[in-house]
Amino acid sequence: MHLHGDRRIYTGKLDELVCLCLKVQRSKILETIEELNAVTVAQVRRNCRAGGGCGSCHEEIARLITEHRLNLSLDFGNHITGEDEDHSHDDLDFFLAQESSGKLLENQVITEIKDFIESEINPYLAKFDVVAQVIESGEELVLDLKGADQELKYTLGFWLDHQFHKQFPSITVIIA
Ligand code: FES
């Protein structure tokens, strides 16, 4: 269930038009998230119309929501000031690059993924009252997000994509 629009790059300025389609500035989106204590892109869209067009701003709206809820500074690599991600490959990444395509994920990798979910993902998802569980680890990793409806799954999908991509670049994550 991934409906990401085209990737855009942002300046991060408050007067920046994050949503070009509906002409909504970053400051308005932040205000809306704050006021509603919003947890989904759809809530923001319904309230201030941002995100109601092509969808290319959804990633940034989702990033702002997640930042707000987790009280963290998040870099999804979509800002002009951000450093490019370092894709230095450790042993696990090398293993995955060699072995994962078209095959079942190996037990060792599944264990690494489950540990990662336990220690790095679920403590944060708890702030959304959501728990991630692996429901299938075949050619792709299928996650269930218990406690999340479709709107929240969509919104959290952007953050999860980014977290998994940093840790396991070769794995495709699907939210059930
Ligand atoms: S830029 Fe926001 S919906 Fe198109």
py3Dmol code that shows the C-alpha trace and the ligand (Angstrom):
import py3Dmol

protein = """\
ATOM      1  CA  MET A   1       0.000   0.000   0.000  1.00  0.00           C
ATOM      2  CA  HIS A   2       2.409   2.646  -1.147  1.00  0.00           C
ATOM      3  CA  LEU A   3       1.163   5.618  -3.046  1.00  0.00           C
ATOM      4  CA  HIS A   4       4.167   7.859  -2.896  1.00  0.00           C
ATOM      5  CA  GLY A   5       4.085  10.690  -5.374  1.00  0.00           C
ATOM      6  CA  ASP A   6       7.067  12.098  -7.207  1.00  0.00           C
ATOM      7  CA  ARG A   7       9.950  12.944  -4.915  1.00  0.00           C
ATOM      8  CA  ARG A   8      10.432  16.619  -4.193  1.00  0.00           C
ATOM      9  CA  ILE A   9      13.197  18.612  -2.566  1.00  0.00           C
ATOM     10  CA  TYR A  10      12.366  21.299   0.008  1.00  0.00           C
ATOM     11  CA  THR A  11      14.146  24.302   1.481  1.00  0.00           C
ATOM     12  CA  GLY A  12      12.544  23.898   4.907  1.00  0.00           C
ATOM     13  CA  LYS A  13      11.567  27.573   5.087  1.00  0.00           C
ATOM     14  CA  LEU A  14       8.337  28.430   6.851  1.00  0.00           C
ATOM     15  CA  ASP A  15       6.930  30.373   3.897  1.00  0.00           C
ATOM     16  CA  GLU A  16       7.751  27.609   1.429  1.00  0.00           C
ATOM     17  CA  LEU A  17       4.789  26.265  -0.540  1.00  0.00           C
ATOM     18  CA  VAL A  18       4.984  22.644   0.504  1.00  0.00           C
ATOM     19  CA  CYS A  19       1.742  21.887  -1.299  1.00  0.00           C
ATOM     20  CA  LEU A  20       2.018  23.471  -4.720  1.00  0.00           C
ATOM     21  CA  CYS A  21      -1.315  22.159  -5.938  1.00  0.00           C
ATOM     22  CA  LEU A  22      -3.356  23.804  -3.204  1.00  0.00           C
ATOM     23  CA  LYS A  23      -0.823  26.561  -2.450  1.00  0.00           C
ATOM     24  CA  VAL A  24      -0.337  25.758   1.226  1.00  0.00           C
ATOM     25  CA  GLN A  25       2.748  26.981   3.055  1.00  0.00           C
ATOM     26  CA  ARG A  26       4.830  24.965   5.496  1.00  0.00           C
ATOM     27  CA  SER A  27       3.781  27.288   8.348  1.00  0.00           C
ATOM     28  CA  LYS A  28       0.090  26.487   7.765  1.00  0.00           C
ATOM     29  CA  ILE A  29       0.749  22.761   7.695  1.00  0.00           C
ATOM     30  CA  LEU A  30       2.755  22.952  10.933  1.00  0.00           C
ATOM     31  CA  GLU A  31      -0.002  24.978  12.546  1.00  0.00           C
ATOM     32  CA  THR A  32      -2.587  22.400  11.466  1.00  0.00           C
ATOM     33  CA  ILE A  33      -0.547  19.473  12.774  1.00  0.00           C
ATOM     34  CA  GLU A  34      -0.095  21.294  16.067  1.00  0.00           C
ATOM     35  CA  GLU A  35      -3.752  22.258  16.428  1.00  0.00           C
ATOM     36  CA  LEU A  36      -5.170  18.849  15.565  1.00  0.00           C
ATOM     37  CA  ASN A  37      -2.310  16.869  17.042  1.00  0.00           C
ATOM     38  CA  ALA A  38      -2.629  15.259  13.623  1.00  0.00           C
ATOM     39  CA  VAL A  39      -1.327  11.765  12.985  1.00  0.00           C
ATOM     40  CA  THR A  40      -2.284  11.336   9.323  1.00  0.00           C
ATOM     41  CA  VAL A  41      -1.772  13.131   6.031  1.00  0.00           C
ATOM     42  CA  ALA A  42      -5.523  12.805   5.463  1.00  0.00           C
ATOM     43  CA  GLN A  43      -6.312  14.762   8.636  1.00  0.00           C
ATOM     44  CA  VAL A  44      -4.067  17.581   7.458  1.00  0.00           C
ATOM     45  CA  ARG A  45      -5.609  17.465   3.996  1.00  0.00           C
ATOM     46  CA  ARG A  46      -9.147  17.652   5.338  1.00  0.00           C
ATOM     47  CA  ASN A  47      -8.294  20.573   7.565  1.00  0.00           C
ATOM     48  CA  CYS A  48      -6.090  22.852   5.456  1.00  0.00           C
ATOM     49  CA  ARG A  49      -6.352  21.180   2.024  1.00  0.00           C
ATOM     50  CA  ALA A  50      -2.600  20.531   1.773  1.00  0.00           C
ATOM     51  CA  GLY A  51      -2.029  17.249  -0.028  1.00  0.00           C
ATOM     52  CA  GLY A  52      -5.350  17.290  -1.849  1.00  0.00           C
ATOM     53  CA  GLY A  53      -3.871  17.277  -5.342  1.00  0.00           C
ATOM     54  CA  CYS A  54      -1.054  15.300  -6.951  1.00  0.00           C
ATOM     55  CA  GLY A  55       0.249  13.773  -3.716  1.00  0.00           C
ATOM     56  CA  SER A  56       3.882  14.737  -4.226  1.00  0.00           C
ATOM     57  CA  CYS A  57       3.888  16.672  -0.929  1.00  0.00           C
ATOM     58  CA  HIS A  58       2.588  13.730   1.110  1.00  0.00           C
ATOM     59  CA  GLU A  59       6.053  12.537   2.036  1.00  0.00           C
ATOM     60  CA  GLU A  60       6.910  15.936   3.494  1.00  0.00           C
ATOM     61  CA  ILE A  61       3.588  16.239   5.341  1.00  0.00           C
ATOM     62  CA  ALA A  62       4.118  12.734   6.748  1.00  0.00           C
ATOM     63  CA  ARG A  63       7.651  13.701   7.792  1.00  0.00           C
ATOM     64  CA  LEU A  64       6.356  16.787   9.628  1.00  0.00           C
ATOM     65  CA  ILE A  65       3.654  14.741  11.369  1.00  0.00           C
ATOM     66  CA  THR A  66       6.149  12.096  12.438  1.00  0.00           C
ATOM     67  CA  GLU A  67       8.630  14.705  13.650  1.00  0.00           C
ATOM     68  CA  HIS A  68       5.924  16.343  15.697  1.00  0.00           C
ATOM     69  CA  ARG A  69       4.623  13.134  17.241  1.00  0.00           C
ATOM     70  CA  LEU A  70       8.027  11.596  17.924  1.00  0.00           C
ATOM     71  CA  ASN A  71       9.591  14.880  18.973  1.00  0.00           C
ATOM     72  CA  LEU A  72      12.570  14.148  16.732  1.00  0.00           C
ATOM     73  CA  SER A  73      14.354  15.896  13.890  1.00  0.00           C
ATOM     74  CA  LEU A  74      13.945  13.628  10.904  1.00  0.00           C
ATOM     75  CA  ASP A  75      15.787  13.822   7.640  1.00  0.00           C
ATOM     76  CA  PHE A  76      14.184  11.892   4.803  1.00  0.00           C
ATOM     77  CA  GLY A  77      16.898  13.112   2.448  1.00  0.00           C
ATOM     78  CA  ASN A  78      14.458  15.487   0.761  1.00  0.00           C
ATOM     79  CA  HIS A  79      15.920  18.826   1.844  1.00  0.00           C
ATOM     80  CA  ILE A  80      18.528  20.817  -0.015  1.00  0.00           C
ATOM     81  CA  THR A  81      20.530  21.275   3.183  1.00  0.00           C
ATOM     82  CA  GLY A  82      20.582  17.528   3.935  1.00  0.00           C
ATOM     83  CA  GLU A  83      23.673  15.445   3.371  1.00  0.00           C
ATOM     84  CA  ASP A  84      23.379  12.605   0.958  1.00  0.00           C
ATOM     85  CA  GLU A  85      22.916   9.324   2.703  1.00  0.00           C
ATOM     86  CA  ASP A  86      26.008   7.320   3.253  1.00  0.00           C
ATOM     87  CA  HIS A  87      25.404   3.971   1.639  1.00  0.00           C
ATOM     88  CA  SER A  88      28.497   2.354   3.040  1.00  0.00           C
ATOM     89  CA  HIS A  89      27.659  -1.297   3.070  1.00  0.00           C
ATOM     90  CA  ASP A  90      28.346  -3.388   6.104  1.00  0.00           C
ATOM     91  CA  ASP A  91      28.545  -7.135   6.033  1.00  0.00           C
ATOM     92  CA  LEU A  92      24.824  -7.590   6.326  1.00  0.00           C
ATOM     93  CA  ASP A  93      24.107  -5.249   3.426  1.00  0.00           C
ATOM     94  CA  PHE A  94      26.687  -7.042   1.337  1.00  0.00           C
ATOM     95  CA  PHE A  95      25.099 -10.354   2.207  1.00  0.00           C
ATOM     96  CA  LEU A  96      21.674  -9.053   1.280  1.00  0.00           C
ATOM     97  CA  ALA A  97      22.868  -7.631  -2.004  1.00  0.00           C
ATOM     98  CA  GLN A  98      24.386 -10.977  -2.886  1.00  0.00           C
ATOM     99  CA  GLU A  99      21.711 -13.253  -1.628  1.00  0.00           C
ATOM    100  CA  SER A 100      18.317 -11.683  -1.312  1.00  0.00           C
ATOM    101  CA  SER A 101      17.085 -11.063  -4.802  1.00  0.00           C
ATOM    102  CA  GLY A 102      14.420 -13.553  -5.695  1.00  0.00           C
ATOM    103  CA  LYS A 103      15.087 -15.751  -2.668  1.00  0.00           C
ATOM    104  CA  LEU A 104      13.529 -16.160   0.690  1.00  0.00           C
ATOM    105  CA  LEU A 105      15.131 -14.008   3.339  1.00  0.00           C
ATOM    106  CA  GLU A 106      17.581 -16.050   5.362  1.00  0.00           C
ATOM    107  CA  ASN A 107      16.870 -16.807   9.001  1.00  0.00           C
ATOM    108  CA  GLN A 108      19.788 -14.716  10.163  1.00  0.00           C
ATOM    109  CA  VAL A 109      18.447 -11.697   8.311  1.00  0.00           C
ATOM    110  CA  ILE A 110      14.936 -12.218   9.623  1.00  0.00           C
ATOM    111  CA  THR A 111      16.353 -12.263  13.145  1.00  0.00           C
ATOM    112  CA  GLU A 112      18.225  -9.002  12.441  1.00  0.00           C
ATOM    113  CA  ILE A 113      15.027  -7.439  11.112  1.00  0.00           C
ATOM    114  CA  LYS A 114      12.953  -8.559  14.083  1.00  0.00           C
ATOM    115  CA  ASP A 115      15.562  -7.204  16.498  1.00  0.00           C
ATOM    116  CA  PHE A 116      15.567  -3.924  14.572  1.00  0.00           C
ATOM    117  CA  ILE A 117      11.774  -3.693  14.756  1.00  0.00           C
ATOM    118  CA  GLU A 118      11.846  -4.451  18.471  1.00  0.00           C
ATOM    119  CA  SER A 119      14.567  -1.972  19.376  1.00  0.00           C
ATOM    120  CA  GLU A 120      14.293   0.816  16.767  1.00  0.00           C
ATOM    121  CA  ILE A 121      10.790   0.778  15.355  1.00  0.00           C
ATOM    122  CA  ASN A 122       8.240  -0.273  17.944  1.00  0.00           C
ATOM    123  CA  PRO A 123       9.385   2.067  20.732  1.00  0.00           C
ATOM    124  CA  TYR A 124       8.591   4.962  18.359  1.00  0.00           C
ATOM    125  CA  LEU A 125       5.423   3.466  16.916  1.00  0.00           C
ATOM    126  CA  ALA A 126       4.143   3.147  20.486  1.00  0.00           C
ATOM    127  CA  LYS A 127       3.670   6.927  20.404  1.00  0.00           C
ATOM    128  CA  PHE A 128       1.053   6.295  17.713  1.00  0.00           C
ATOM    129  CA  ASP A 129      -0.373   3.327  19.691  1.00  0.00           C
ATOM    130  CA  VAL A 130       0.822   1.069  16.893  1.00  0.00           C
ATOM    131  CA  VAL A 131       2.888  -2.130  16.928  1.00  0.00           C
ATOM    132  CA  ALA A 132       4.727  -3.482  13.876  1.00  0.00           C
ATOM    133  CA  GLN A 133       4.864  -7.232  13.312  1.00  0.00           C
ATOM    134  CA  VAL A 134       6.415  -9.279  10.544  1.00  0.00           C
ATOM    135  CA  ILE A 135       3.688 -11.273   8.854  1.00  0.00           C
ATOM    136  CA  GLU A 136       5.659 -12.490   5.857  1.00  0.00           C
ATOM    137  CA  SER A 137       9.339 -12.593   5.089  1.00  0.00           C
ATOM    138  CA  GLY A 138       9.500 -13.974   1.612  1.00  0.00           C
ATOM    139  CA  GLU A 139      11.044 -12.047  -1.250  1.00  0.00           C
ATOM    140  CA  GLU A 140       9.733  -8.940   0.436  1.00  0.00           C
ATOM    141  CA  LEU A 141       9.150  -8.085   4.036  1.00  0.00           C
ATOM    142  CA  VAL A 142       5.453  -7.691   4.794  1.00  0.00           C
ATOM    143  CA  LEU A 143       4.635  -5.807   7.969  1.00  0.00           C
ATOM    144  CA  ASP A 144       1.380  -5.494   9.791  1.00  0.00           C
ATOM    145  CA  LEU A 145       0.838  -2.325  11.785  1.00  0.00           C
ATOM    146  CA  LYS A 146      -1.512  -3.343  14.562  1.00  0.00           C
ATOM    147  CA  GLY A 147      -3.595  -0.453  15.816  1.00  0.00           C
ATOM    148  CA  ALA A 148      -3.303   1.613  12.621  1.00  0.00           C
ATOM    149  CA  ASP A 149      -6.107   2.282  10.150  1.00  0.00           C
ATOM    150  CA  GLN A 150      -5.407   2.763   6.438  1.00  0.00           C
ATOM    151  CA  GLU A 151      -4.801   6.509   6.797  1.00  0.00           C
ATOM    152  CA  LEU A 152      -2.263   6.001   9.561  1.00  0.00           C
ATOM    153  CA  LYS A 153      -0.596   3.117   7.725  1.00  0.00           C
ATOM    154  CA  TYR A 154      -0.141   5.334   4.697  1.00  0.00           C
ATOM    155  CA  THR A 155       1.335   8.145   6.789  1.00  0.00           C
ATOM    156  CA  LEU A 156       3.671   5.903   8.811  1.00  0.00           C
ATOM    157  CA  GLY A 157       4.736   4.137   5.617  1.00  0.00           C
ATOM    158  CA  PHE A 158       6.957   7.081   4.665  1.00  0.00           C
ATOM    159  CA  TRP A 159       8.854   6.942   7.964  1.00  0.00           C
ATOM    160  CA  LEU A 160       9.102   3.157   7.912  1.00  0.00           C
ATOM    161  CA  ASP A 161      10.399   3.165   4.343  1.00  0.00           C
ATOM    162  CA  HIS A 162      13.103   5.560   5.353  1.00  0.00           C
ATOM    163  CA  GLN A 163      14.088   3.672   8.522  1.00  0.00           C
ATOM    164  CA  PHE A 164      14.300   0.329   6.748  1.00  0.00           C
ATOM    165  CA  HIS A 165      16.090   1.753   3.756  1.00  0.00           C
ATOM    166  CA  LYS A 166      18.838   3.136   5.979  1.00  0.00           C
ATOM    167  CA  GLN A 167      19.285  -0.165   7.805  1.00  0.00           C
ATOM    168  CA  PHE A 168      18.473  -2.767   5.142  1.00  0.00           C
ATOM    169  CA  PRO A 169      18.846  -1.084   1.731  1.00  0.00           C
ATOM    170  CA  SER A 170      18.186  -4.261  -0.212  1.00  0.00           C
ATOM    171  CA  ILE A 171      14.873  -5.100   1.405  1.00  0.00           C
ATOM    172  CA  THR A 172      11.504  -3.942   0.130  1.00  0.00           C
ATOM    173  CA  VAL A 173       9.023  -3.323   2.902  1.00  0.00           C
ATOM    174  CA  ILE A 174       5.315  -3.678   2.246  1.00  0.00           C
ATOM    175  CA  ILE A 175       2.733  -2.523   4.746  1.00  0.00           C
ATOM    176  CA  ALA A 176      -0.152  -5.012   4.792  1.00  0.00           C
TER     177      ALA A 176
END
"""
ligand_1 = """\
4
FES
S 1.839 19.392 -4.156
Fe 0.433 18.891 -2.568
S -1.034 17.719 -3.567
Fe 0.247 18.348 -5.193
"""
view = py3Dmol.view(width=600, height=400)
view.addModel(protein, "pdb")
view.setStyle({"model": 0}, {"cartoon": {"style": "trace"}})
view.addModel(ligand_1, "xyz")
view.setStyle({"model": 1}, {"stick": {}})
view.zoomTo()
view.show()
